[in-house]
Amino acid sequence: MTERERTATADGTAAAAEAVAGDERLRRWRMVLGGAADGTGYAPAGRDAAMDAALEALYGSGGDGGGRPAGERSAGLGGSAPQVARWLGDIRTYFPTTVVQVMQRDAIERLGLATLLLEPEMLEAVEPDVHLVGTLLSLNKALPDTTRETARAVVRKVVEDLERRLASRTRATVTGALDRSARTARPRHHDIDWDRTIRANLKNYLPEHRTVVPERLVGHGRSARAVRKEVVLCVDQSGSMAASVVYASVFGAVLASMRSIATRLVVFDTSVVDLTDQLDDPVDVLFGTQLGGGTDINRALAYCQSRITRPADTVVVLISDLYEGGIRDEMIKRVAAMKAAGVEFVTLLALSDEGAPAYDHEHAAALAALGAPAFACTPDLFPEVMAAALEKRPLPSTGGR
């Protein structure tokens, strides 16, 4: 092959590669922009066409699609359960699970599809996640008998996934905190924590004898099975707290499974419901809640306060956005009284992965002034928050008190 031929071949290969790259750019812009009038001139086919149709059905702009200009995207799911079921199957085929969950949430919010979740075949088609559980709980009283068992199965799948993710670390972290808080300076021989005893007495090391003189002993509490701490989870079940209710129910069940902690779960709106006797099954807990309604934090805290028997060994965790519909001053006074009695009080504005929540800043500032700072908490951070509260040390999200 001559030099000219090699050059021509190289030029042709480069041109072909550039053309392929150009087509791929057009393809991606077409998938982002949507609609035949997007200016790219690219016509999706095969898998691209199916993905584009699924996106168009949800994120289009024509409502039911009637009378829209040619090429303009339109929301094409309508209110047809079979059509929505097919769409749910399509998005699970073409998109990863995390994207599917976002699209499902958007479909419920943008197109008003919540009522379709009352149908068993629809529930069987959706990808379960925390937000779907929140939607089902808000529809709880409206669920027909034919749908209720399917809904419970969906909720149970999400709960079991959360337990697998969170339970082991929560138990390990909280158990460690309980062990540290139960240490005594006068332990019996078999209760001595030798590792910490040695570290506490390194200043008494005798080089000539190659030994440490244990001037101060550090030990564990004797009874691992005795109830050493009491935890009260007081959870706002107003509609904006749906994800927090789900996570709190799972954590409540995990804490209740630990013999050394007496756990109480209280949910509230304008009324107060004690769900402690259902903590062995977080699914029962969740179906015992009723999302929505008003908020009376003071009334809920009054109930929790009345159930505290050992203030110095009690942690109260209020999970609420602090939008109080009850008596604000009484709420603040009640928190102050609990703290004065020795209760460790923690306020979580949200227990979820949803980012910065909306909350009542005035109430949050008032609690902070009492030494009970209010902050949002992710589920992954919650075990550390509980460990710090049980040990009465600065909370990890605030850096101090």
KOLTOR-255050 format. One record per residue (C-alpha): x, y, z; residue in one letter. Coordinates in steps of 0.001 Angstrom, whole numbers, padded with zeros to 6 digits, always signed. Layout:
! residues N
XYZA...
This chain:
! residues 401
+000000+000000+000000M+001393+003369-000978T+001789+006269+001421E-001088+008052-000309R-003327+004995+000134E-002391+004665+003810R-003147+008340+004353T-006504+008029+002587A-007379+004975+004718T-006424+006774+007939A-008436+009814+006914D-011439+007614+006136G-011187+005834+009506T-010931+009142+011360A-013878+010551+009442A-015924+007456+010223A-015019+007668+013926A-015948+011344+013968E-019248+010580+012299A-020018+007886+014895V-019140+010303+017713A-021348+012946+016120G-024257+010525+015865D-023804+009572+019517E-023891+013250+020544R-027078+013765+018549L-028557+010631+020111R-027832+011838+023632R-029170+015334+022994W-032319+013820+021470R-032859+011634+024546M-032367+014644+026836V-034535+017099+024884L-037251+014755+023666G-039748+015360+020887G-039309+015310+017116A-038971+019121+016982A-035869+019241+019166D-033625+020238+016249G-031313+017223+016358T-032901+015382+013469G-032235+012096+015268Y-035038+009545+015254A-034718+007068+018157P-035304+003420+017390A-035466+000166+019315G-034479+000513+022978R-033991+004272+022618D-037531+004664+021310A-038956+002653+024212A-036997+004679+026792M-038072+007934+025153D-041723+006856+025203A-041512+006029+028920A-039976+009417+029674L-042470+011226+027435E-045413+009604+029195A-044264+010998+032538L-042429+014242+031823Y-044349+015492+028805G-046321+018730+028920S-049667+018070+027304G-051771+016579+030080G-053824+013963+028290D-052073+014672+024994G-055009+016249+023228G-054475+019266+020956G-050715+019596+021494R-048384+020817+018757P-046602+018176+016690A-043440+016906+018385G-044256+018316+021828E-043947+015904+024684R-047111+015019+026546S-048018+013183+029739A-049557+010033+028368G-050316+007793+031357L-053796+009116+031956G-055797+007220+034558G-055711+003777+032982S-054441+001124+035390A-053425-001344+032631P-051519+001405+030814Q-049754+002474+034003V-048908-001147+034820A-047289-001542+031396R-045380+001707+031922W-044122+000493+035301L-042883-002661+033640G-041167-000641+030907D-039236+001631+033257I-038046-001355+035293R-036743-002865+032053T-034913+000200+030754Y-033722+002060+033875F-031757+001143+037042P-033645+000704+040327T-032644+004096+041757T-033991+005858+038650V-037162+003733+038686V-037897+004824+042254Q-037514+008502+041335V-039773+008105+038278M-042427+006296+040340Q-042383+009071+042923R-042686+011696+040199D-045567+009804+038578A-047484+009727+041854I-046903+013447+042464E-047208+014810+038898R-049978+012662+037515L-052053+011904+040606G-051624+008144+040421L-051856+007506+044181A-055382+006111+043932T-054211+003510+041420L-052052+002018+044182L-055304+000812+045714L-055327-001935+043074E-053326-005140+043837P-051952-005523+040308E-050512-002026+040482M-048760-002687+043791L-047246-005861+042408E-045752-003867+039514A-044043-001083+041468V-040487-001020+042812E-040801-000826+046623P-038977+001974+048465D-039394+004190+051528V-041372+006835+049625H-043819+004260+048270L-044346+002996+051824V-045120+006569+052880G-047712+006852+050121T-049314+003545+051120L-049473+004625+054750L-051217+007851+053746S-053775+005693+051892L-053995+003176+054732N-057613+003756+055706K-058706+003723+052066A-057054+000412+051159L-059670-002179+050159P-059404-005666+051662D-058234-007095+048322T-055257-004726+048352T-054298-004692+052025R-052290-007934+052022E-050420-006887+048883T-049668-003541+050508A-048365-005280+053624R-046098-007438+051463A-044692-004323+049775V-044115-002634+053137V-042529-005771+054602R-040047-006003+051740K-038907-002429+052325V-038714-002953+056101V-036666-006143+055740E-034272-004395+053362D-033825-001561+055867L-033279-003993+058731E-030564-005816+056795R-028880-002487+056114R-029189-000927+059567L-029771-003509+062305A-026303-005019+062827S-024506-001695+062993R-027151-000216+065283T-026900-003106+067751R-023106-003046+067740A-022857+000726+068178T-025500+000944+070901V-024146-002097+072759T-020706-000507+072813G-022175+002684+074227A-024049+000737+076920L-020898-001133+077906D-018935+002094+078224R-021670+003834+080197S-021930+000875+082574A-018242+000803+083548R-017428+000960+087234T-014255+001908+089121A-014715-001001+091567R-015341-004021+089352P-015176-007632+090404R-012295-009590+088944H-014245-011186+086110H-015803-007792+085229D-012495-005948+084726I-011989-004355+081300D-008264-005146+081082W-007604-003219+077898D-008935+000056+079315R-007473-000639+082753T-003970-000982+081271I-004364+002171+079200R-005623+004083+082233A-002533+003052+084242N+000292+003373+081714L+001793+006130+083854K+002378+003442+086494N+004537+001281+084230Y+007613-000194+086042L+010339-000862+083454P+012463-002948+085801E+009557-005318+086368H+008061-004876+082884R+004626-004473+084371T+001879-001924+085000V+000606-001262+088500V-003226-001095+088194P-003848+001787+090540E-007309+002346+088992R-009477-000494+087740L-011983-000036+084918V-014738-002591+084585G-018022-003423+082920H-021370-003449+084683G-022139-006909+086017R-025506-007666+084509S-025578-007702+080722A-029239-008681+080766R-030509-006014+083130A-032300-003009+081641V-029742-000230+081897R-031285+002500+079753K-034739+003563+078629E-035327+005047+075177V-038501+006870+074159V-039009+007525+070452L-041659+010246+070046C-042513+010494+066352V-044521+013141+064528D-046815+011395+062016Q-047876+014477+060069S-047752+013977+056300G-044352+015634+055803S-042714+013114+058166M-043549+009944+056194A-039976+008741+055595A-039049+009533+059207S-041933+007389+060459V-040707+004439+058378V-037128+004663+059622Y-038184+005297+063229A-040325+002157+063186S-037400+000059+061990V-034989+001531+064535F-037603+001131+067268G-037901-002577+066486A-034111-002985+066496V-033714-001220+069859L-036631-003176+071323A-034823-006420+070463S-031982-005457+072841M-032576-006706+076401R-030542-003957+078032S-032780-001193+076616I-036438-000598+077405A-037831+000997+074253T-041095+002904+073896R-042500+004135+070572L-045078+006912+070600V-046569+008462+067453V-048678+011578+067420F-050586+014187+065452D-053240+015952+067511T-053738+012654+069345S-051163+010316+070862V-050822+006581+070171V-048455+004279+072058D-047302+001498+069705L-044783-000077+072081T-046623-003395+072263D-046275-003773+068466Q-042518-003161+068289L-041745-006812+067593D-043092-006229+064071D-042359-002838+062462P-044904-003584+059721V-047650-003670+062355D-046232-000440+063749V-046399+001268+060374L-049970+000179+059725F-050813+001465+063205G-049844+004989+062146T-052024+007460+060296Q-050077+010020+058286L-051548+013495+058007G-053539+015712+060313G-052417+018364+062777G-049621+018394+065335T-049637+018662+069130D-046057+018128+070287I-046783+019320+073828N-049472+016687+074301R-047172+013955+072995A-044307+015010+075264L-046679+015154+078243A-047553+011505+077610Y-043886+010501+077233C-042942+012398+080394Q-045630+010542+082350S-044073+007192+081366R-040511+008020+082457I-039524+006192+085656T-035728+006675+085674R-034957+010137+084272P-031175+009905+084646A-031150+006694+082580D-033628+007834+079916T-033123+009188+076403V-036086+010883+074708V-035804+011263+070929V-038355+013678+069472L-038597+013282+065683I-040545+016263+064358S-040304+019322+062118D-041448+021293+065216L-044453+022928+063566Y-046448+022989+066782E-050217+023215+066738G-050493+022923+070520G-049209+025183+073275I-045731+026303+072297R-044595+027695+075666D-045802+024566+077469E-043837+022389+075055M-040607+024281+075787I-041246+024174+079546K-041843+020436+079379R-038532+019824+077612V-036779+022015+080198A-038371+020027+083038A-037275+016714+081540M-033710+017930+081080K-033631+019306+084635A-034653+015861+085889A-031702+014284+084074G-033348+013107+080846V-031140+013202+077759E-033267+014952+075120F-032576+014739+071372V-034584+016474+068633T-034345+015198+065075L-035987+017445+062486L-036037+014475+060110A-034783+010895+060091L-034272+010326+056377S-031935+010692+053396D-033952+013526+051880E-031584+016390+052686G-032345+019608+054565A-035931+019545+055894P-038362+022420+056377A-038862+023122+060091Y-039908+025755+062615D-036716+027759+063222H-038071+029586+066269E-038861+026358+068108H-035518+024857+067089A-033687+027879+068500A-035661+027653+071751A-034700+024000+072173L-031057+024768+071384A-031094+027392+074144A-032096+024605+076546L-029118+022517+075463G-031223+020299+073191A-030108+021221+069652P-032393+020201+066796A-030899+018818+063593F-031697+016496+060712A-030246+012994+060837C-029660+010350+058180T-030450+006714+058998P-026738+005862+058764D-025880+008479+061409L-028681+007522+063806F-026740+004725+065619P-023942+007199+066414E-026456+009756+067666V-028049+007147+069946M-024642+006003+071242A-023657+009578+072090A-026981+010232+073827A-026713+007046+075892L-023215+008054+077004E-024269+011675+077563K-021546+013030+075302R-021740+015598+072458P-023917+014508+069562L-021968+013755+066354P-023991+016109+064178S-023596+019149+066419T-020039+018941+067728G-021170+019904+071213G-024018+021215+073322R
